[in-house]
Every structure is written in C-alpha cells, then in structure tokens.
C-alpha cells in the first residue's frame, strides 16, 4: 500500500495542489498577532484579517490578498521554518517538525468540517480587525488553547 504524499514528501517537494491540500483550514494564520517590542513574544488575538470569511475560515480573495492586505504572509516551505508565530497545531508546522498530521485533519479523516467541529479552528470565535480600534487590540488577546491569558 502506497503512503500518502504528506508522509513521503518534504514540504518543498510538494506540488502546488498538494501544498494547498495540506492546509487544515483553521484560519489561525489569518489572526492579528501582536508582538511585544521588548521581549519579541507573540500574542494571538480574537481579531481576524478583514479579508477572512470567518464562517468558512477562508480568505474571501485568496488570489489577490496581497493587493488588499500588503502585509499578508504568503506561506512557503521556507517561511514555515522561519515564522515563529505559526500555531503548533498548524499542519504545515507539524509536517515541518516531523509530527505528522493530526487525526482531525481532512486528509486523514476525510471530513473538512472536523477541524471546526473539534474546535481546532477559529470559526465562531473572532471578529474582523476592522471592528476594533488599534488602541483596543490588546484587549482581544487570547490563548488559542482556549484559556484567556493570565
């Protein structure tokens, strides 16, 4: 029996179609993240990019996102190893670190809704960054393991 592509290929060996298929659909990469200027610590928020369709956990203009959100990070195999803010649950990060895909990942279980039904996505948990003034963004910090920061 042949092993699936994500078990036999490195991220940089995947085709464009395989690369896109690895995305687990959690949309955590679309969250506004705040960096402490002194420590460099990254804090996630409950604020999502204005282009995110929060109900679908998908970008509403994926192909043109850089045009509308210039600081949007287009993920590449190289960037997976460089981006400190990638969530530990991210499929790309998990594969890069040799941890494999979780049982709730659609490529493993066959159900693209399972990431949401098991609580691994941001669906129903966020608001658009456009709805909060910059001075109040710190009030939206969250520990995405489900615990408000202490």
Secondary structure, 3 states (H helix, E strand, C coil): CCCCHHHHCCHHHCCHHHHHHHCCCCCHHHEEEEECCCCCCEEEEEEECCCEECCCCEECCHHHHHHHCCCCCCCCHHHHHHCCCCCCCCHHHHHHCCCCCCCCCHHHHCCCCHHHHCCCCCCCCCEEHHHCCHHHHHHHECECCCECCC
